[in-house]
């Protein structure tokens, strides 16, 4: 049994060496909630020990955010945060690595004006568009990770005492990111090899279409020619390998923008912009969402689709087995970073440009011409379960099982 302190140190080392993979002489930009202060300090230490030139830390606070949404004028949320975006864009062009540690309350913005939320999201996405383009093309190294907050832990474990809630969430996070193992770095090397093996199999197959069948779901997704399945680590423009998400269990690619038809239903709640959206479904025709319903958070979901025209199309198709560490924990995290790695999922919005041959060097117009979606949005939602079957359709129309009863069929 490792101590809490050792597991926390392992986690910080994984974020620095596996996640962002900070190189000697490189600048690291760390964005963290004040709830993540202890981990953030360890990340700074580990980054300098790895040879970082500089570590720039930018803090956030849920309570301040909520006060702002409650009291600031609606017009203020139209203001694009160009000052903070400019810093990230400049650092990205200078080869910096980026780490974001989140711990937000899933219900942080419950009861807040939907117009304020839509304005803020659109303003931020507009200002951050150049940075987002670099990150989605994997031209820079970046990593997303989490730490508990009291509010998040209370949402996940409502039946426990406050101190027990936070401790149990820490234990769950350590398990999911493999920081509780004697050799976490070696464990991650093997895990990444397994993900790449799955991706290689699918790349060899080059299915023309995937057919999803499950409760409330009957959906066909065409895949563009020369599509690429990815999983595990990515390589940035300088040739450095990094892992964008800790944890990660997915193998994913981009769909054909106009090739999605049918209905798909969610299997887990989606925490989006401080609002929980639950029991929802999308119906697609020729790639575009033509109908959306939700038992909870429908207005917020429709607001997401109004980000721009591309937000009504899919940008990601991700395969995650039902029998995976996060799913097997039977914990609903209300955090996409975790819940998406417990379930097959899709994403409305922009595609990852690395999911098609030559895509990282294509213009937005070229990406569209080659069948990929372009948008300021990119939001994952979970559709997997132990009842989901997925079939790959070959060029000659043959159907082969890819997932049966929620798990890999090969």
MODA-V369839 format. One line per field, one symbol per residue. ss: DSSP state (H for helix, E for strand, L for the rest). psi: psi as a letter, one per 30 degrees, with the letter a starting at -180 (. if undefined). burial: + if it has 24 or more other ideal C-beta (glycine too) atoms within 12 Angstrom, else -. A space follows every 50 residues. Layout:
BEGIN
ss=???
psi=???
burial=???
END
This chain:
BEGIN
ss=LLLHHHHHHHHHHHHHHHHLLLLLLLEEEEEEEHHHHHHHHHHHHHHHHL LLLEEEEEEELHHHHHHHHHHLLHHHHHLLLHHHHHHHHHHHHLLLEEEE EELLLLLLLLLLLHHHHHHHHHHHHHHHHHHHHHHHLLLLLEEEEELLLH HHHHHHLLLLLHHHHHHHHHHHHHHHLLLLLLLHHHHHHHHHHHHHHHHH HHHHHLLLEEEEEELLEEEEEEELLLELLEELLEELLLLLEELLELLLLL EEELEEEEEEEEEEELLLLEEELLEEEEEEEEEEELLEEEEEEEEELHHH HHHHHLLLHHHHEEEEEEELLLLLHHHHLLLLLLLHHHHHHHLLEEEEEL LLHHHELLHHHLLHHHHHHLLLLLLLLEEEEELLLLLLEEEEELLLLLEE EEEELLEELL
psi=kkleeeeeeeeeeeeefedfiklkgkkkkjkklffgeeeeeeeeeeeeff gkekjkkkllkeeeeeeeeeflleefffkkieeeeeeeeeeefggllkkk jlgkkfgegkfkkeeeeeeeeeeeeeegeeeeeeeffhflklkklllkle eeeeeeifglleeeeeeeeeeeeeeeggfgleieeeeeeeeeeeeeeeee eeeeehkflkjkkajgkjkkjkklkglkklkbllkaffgkkljekjlkgl klaklkeggkkakkklfllkjjhgkkklillkkkkhfkkfkklkfkgeee eeeefgeleffglkfkjkkkkeileeeffgkjfhjeeeefggkkllkkak lkffgkkgefgkleeeeeegglkklfljkkkkfllggkkkkkklfgfkkk kekkhglkg.
burial=------+++++++++++++++++--+++++++++++-+++-++++++--+ -+--++++-+-+--++-++-------+---+---+--++-++--++++++ ++++++++++-+++-+++++++++++++++++++++++++++++++++++ +++++++-------++-++++++++++++++--++--+--++--++-++- -++-++++++++++--+-++++++--++++++++-+---+++++++++++ +++++++-++++++++++++++++++++-+++++--+++--+++--++++ ++++++++-+++++++++++++-++++-+-++++++++++++++++++++ ++++++--++-+-+--++-++++++++++++++++--++++++------+ -++--+++--
END
